[in-house]
Amino acid sequence: MKTKSLLCFLTLFSLIALNPSVAQVPGIDPLLPMPNQPYALCAGAISFNFDGITYAKCRKLLGNSLGIKHTYPPVILDKNVQNVNIIGTSHRNSTFTVSTYSPPDPYTYSLYTCTKPGAFAQCNGGICFANTSGSEFPGVGLVRQDEIICSCPIVNITNPDVSKPNSIYHVTGPARCPTQQTDYDAICGSNTTQVPDMTADGVILHIGSGGPSSVTYAMNAYYDQVFNTRSYEGECKRPVN
């Protein structure tokens, strides 16, 4: 996702956090509810960088999700992420799936707010290829039949500023919180002396989003509002030591 789109996305989520009804206003809502259809859930997954793209091993699911409204010409036909997903999954032998979002299992995953330079994979809207299921894939190993590889853009955060929430980011990592700062930063994909460029080939990244963890809390609230559910998301804090 380009920087301008990402900032717009975060601004809209800030509005949703303050007033969930904003998400239902035509022309304002950044997310499209996608009820009862196949999708790929990448939240909590890891991805493998190669040639400027990162490839995430995501879970194949059937149910309700939220997709970023990626439209494509001609927009008058309302061609959007849901149409793309239906095309890819409606054939007898599915060829591809779109990565969308639903709240992940809170007993398995937590949110990590990241305030150091680093990178993450932005997978909502990524295309996932059906022929990767049941095969080996570089960097992530065996892809089970209930998993799929999704191609996602790498978002590189070079100058985060905690006083400007839109300049930081957060990722979804393991529910068991690290006890060491170095372990926490590794999950964040923060640059280190060992790995100065987190966008380089072979680097493993977690799936995340721009802004603080409140962005995902707002997305969960919207999901619950639309699908009449009640979700919960844990959060890990960076250790003080």
C-alpha positions as MATLAB code, in Angstrom:
seq = 'MKTKSLLCFLTLFSLIALNPSVAQVPGIDPLLPMPNQPYALCAGAISFNFDGITYAKCRKLLGNSLGIKHTYPPVILDKNVQNVNIIGTSHRNSTFTVSTYSPPDPYTYSLYTCTKPGAFAQCNGGICFANTSGSEFPGVGLVRQDEIICSCPIVNITNPDVSKPNSIYHVTGPARCPTQQTDYDAICGSNTTQVPDMTADGVILHIGSGGPSSVTYAMNAYYDQVFNTRSYEGECKRPVN';
ca = [
       0.000    0.000    0.000;
       1.421    3.368   -0.949;
       2.227    5.882    1.784;
      -0.574    8.277    0.777;
      -3.159    5.497    0.820;
      -1.840    4.222    4.123;
      -2.161    7.636    5.763;
      -5.705    7.990    4.422;
      -6.492    4.508    5.720;
      -5.192    5.420    9.194;
      -7.113    8.686    9.259;
     -10.340    6.871    8.476;
      -9.643    4.322   11.178;
      -9.138    7.140   13.661;
     -12.638    8.321   12.786;
     -14.001    4.805   13.236;
     -12.362    4.520   16.648;
     -14.075    7.717   17.762;
     -17.406    6.917   16.145;
     -18.008    3.409   14.725;
     -21.029    4.624   12.761;
     -18.644    6.573   10.532;
     -17.625    3.240    9.008;
     -21.097    2.905    7.511;
     -21.158    6.252    5.714;
     -21.024    5.685    1.914;
     -17.787    6.931    0.393;
     -15.989    7.098    3.759;
     -15.641    3.533    4.974;
     -12.242    2.061    4.043;
     -13.370   -1.541    4.541;
     -15.762   -3.794    2.679;
     -17.606   -6.488    4.675;
     -17.274   -9.846    2.885;
     -19.745  -12.315    4.450;
     -19.545  -16.104    4.238;
     -16.933  -16.656    1.541;
     -13.420  -18.124    1.244;
     -10.555  -15.845    2.227;
      -6.967  -15.927    3.419;
      -6.156  -14.670    6.922;
      -2.570  -13.456    7.199;
      -2.723  -11.777   10.628;
      -0.212  -13.604   12.800;
       1.633  -15.156    9.859;
       5.254  -14.617    8.868;
       6.499  -13.693    5.424;
       9.659  -14.155    3.363;
      11.152  -11.261    1.372;
      12.199  -11.810   -2.224;
      12.906   -9.168   -4.872;
      11.004   -6.354   -3.182;
       7.903   -8.427   -2.357;
       7.209  -10.455    0.770;
       5.374  -13.785    0.645;
       3.275  -14.762    3.659;
       2.102  -18.227    4.693;
      -1.537  -17.538    5.570;
      -4.517  -19.591    6.690;
      -7.309  -20.542    4.291;
     -10.680  -19.882    5.911;
     -14.369  -19.744    5.050;
     -16.497  -17.141    6.773;
     -16.796  -13.410    7.403;
     -13.986  -10.948    6.790;
     -13.177   -7.316    6.000;
     -11.297   -6.268    2.887;
      -9.700   -2.954    1.983;
     -11.728   -1.527   -0.903;
      -9.290   -1.988   -3.736;
     -11.310   -0.916   -6.769;
     -10.185   -1.258  -10.360;
     -11.457    0.289  -13.628;
     -14.174    0.685  -14.653;
     -15.307    1.657  -11.161;
     -18.870    2.250  -12.382;
     -19.301   -1.538  -12.317;
     -18.346   -1.606   -8.633;
     -15.347   -3.821   -9.292;
     -13.685   -4.274   -5.931;
     -11.909   -6.741   -3.675;
     -15.019   -8.891   -3.267;
     -15.407   -9.295   -7.013;
     -11.751  -10.289   -7.301;
     -12.130  -12.848   -4.515;
     -15.257  -14.353   -6.097;
     -13.487  -14.712   -9.449;
     -10.563  -16.504   -7.828;
     -12.564  -18.855   -5.597;
     -15.733  -19.614   -7.553;
     -14.277  -21.977  -10.139;
     -14.297  -25.742   -9.647;
     -10.572  -25.564   -9.058;
      -9.852  -22.274   -7.281;
      -6.932  -20.387   -8.756;
      -6.403  -17.641   -6.196;
      -7.812  -16.063   -3.032;
      -7.665  -12.532   -1.650;
      -6.146  -11.899    1.761;
      -8.674  -10.101    3.968;
      -9.084   -9.665    7.726;
     -10.920  -11.213   10.635;
      -9.858  -11.041   14.311;
      -7.298  -13.818   14.929;
      -7.346  -16.207   17.887;
      -6.376  -14.107   20.971;
      -4.978  -17.185   22.702;
      -2.465  -17.588   19.876;
      -1.733  -14.009   18.765;
      -1.201  -10.561   20.298;
      -0.512   -7.079   18.999;
       2.924   -5.451   19.203;
       3.267   -1.680   18.814;
       6.593   -0.847   17.148;
       8.354    2.469   17.615;
      11.794    1.743   16.126;
      12.820    1.797   12.450;
      11.844   -1.434   10.754;
       9.430   -3.056    8.332;
       6.285   -5.137    8.170;
       4.138   -6.919    5.593;
       0.843   -5.237    4.639;
      -1.237   -8.204    3.456;
      -4.870   -7.034    3.466;
      -5.717   -7.117   -0.242;
      -2.804   -9.362   -1.220;
      -3.371  -12.039   -3.853;
      -2.813  -15.626   -2.696;
      -2.097  -18.467   -5.111;
      -3.965  -21.761   -4.731;
      -1.217  -23.878   -6.262;
       1.072  -23.058   -3.323;
      -1.041  -25.125   -0.913;
       0.475  -28.521   -0.150;
       3.928  -27.575   -1.409;
       7.269  -26.271   -0.157;
       7.897  -22.535   -0.411;
      11.236  -20.713    0.054;
      11.762  -19.234    3.497;
       8.559  -20.559    5.084;
       8.867  -24.301    4.446;
       5.909  -26.639    4.007;
       2.586  -25.009    3.133;
      -0.227  -27.260    4.367;
      -3.454  -27.821    2.445;
      -5.235  -25.417    4.821;
      -2.590  -22.740    4.172;
      -1.742  -20.558    1.190;
       1.037  -18.185    0.106;
       0.028  -14.541   -0.345;
       2.094  -11.833   -2.014;
       2.188   -8.626    0.036;
       3.917   -5.251   -0.216;
       6.706   -4.470    2.243;
       6.182   -1.291    4.278;
       9.458    0.214    5.475;
       9.280    2.608    8.448;
      12.473    4.663    8.532;
      11.673    7.480   10.940;
       9.019    6.574   13.523;
       7.987    9.234   16.004;
       5.913    8.258   19.050;
       4.527   11.805   19.194;
       3.012   11.183   15.738;
       0.969    7.959   15.972;
       0.584    7.653   12.199;
       4.359    7.334   11.832;
       4.679    4.183   13.952;
       3.323    0.710   13.203;
       2.169   -2.513   14.809;
       2.341   -6.214   13.985;
       0.549   -9.383   15.047;
       2.874  -11.778   16.856;
       2.753  -14.648   19.323;
       0.438  -14.352   22.325;
       3.264  -15.212   24.709;
       4.937  -11.853   25.220;
       8.753  -11.610   25.050;
      10.688  -10.846   28.214;
      13.647   -9.267   26.397;
      13.658   -6.098   24.316;
      15.691   -7.762   21.568;
      13.071  -10.502   21.182;
      10.259   -7.948   21.085;
      12.098   -5.854   18.473;
      12.741   -8.952   16.349;
       8.986   -9.590   16.161;
       8.506   -5.942   15.202;
      10.960   -6.347   12.343;
      13.096   -3.545   13.719;
      16.446   -2.833   12.093;
      19.449   -4.178   13.979;
      23.185   -4.214   13.437;
      22.800   -7.841   12.317;
      19.986   -7.012    9.853;
      20.293   -3.332    8.880;
      17.830   -3.620    5.982;
      14.597   -5.414    6.860;
      13.434   -5.161    3.227;
      16.365   -7.271    1.958;
      15.984  -10.682    0.325;
      15.551  -13.524    2.783;
      14.363  -11.423    5.723;
      11.381  -12.774    7.672;
       8.684  -10.225    8.541;
       5.466  -10.293   10.546;
       2.150   -9.048    9.209;
       1.170   -5.608   10.421;
      -0.348   -2.231    9.735;
       0.609    1.402   10.052;
      -0.228    3.316   13.215;
      -0.563    2.078   16.808;
      -2.474   -1.035   17.889;
      -5.643    1.067   18.240;
      -5.939    0.796   14.438;
      -6.573   -2.937   14.737;
      -8.821   -2.459   17.769;
     -10.955   -0.169   15.602;
     -11.012   -2.760   12.829;
     -12.117   -5.426   15.310;
     -14.862   -3.127   16.599;
     -16.123   -2.596   13.075;
     -16.009   -6.349   12.401;
     -18.049   -7.001   15.559;
     -20.530   -4.289   14.612;
     -21.058   -5.639   11.102;
     -21.127   -9.354   11.881;
     -22.661   -9.206   15.374;
     -19.698  -10.870   17.077;
     -17.554  -10.140   20.095;
     -13.821  -10.294   19.533;
     -10.874   -9.846   21.831;
      -7.272   -8.959   21.058;
      -4.337   -9.279   23.432;
      -1.418   -6.863   23.402;
       2.246   -7.217   24.334;
       4.257   -4.302   25.701;
       7.954   -3.802   25.000;
       9.947   -4.995   28.057;
      11.645   -2.286   30.087;
      14.938   -4.207   30.452;
];
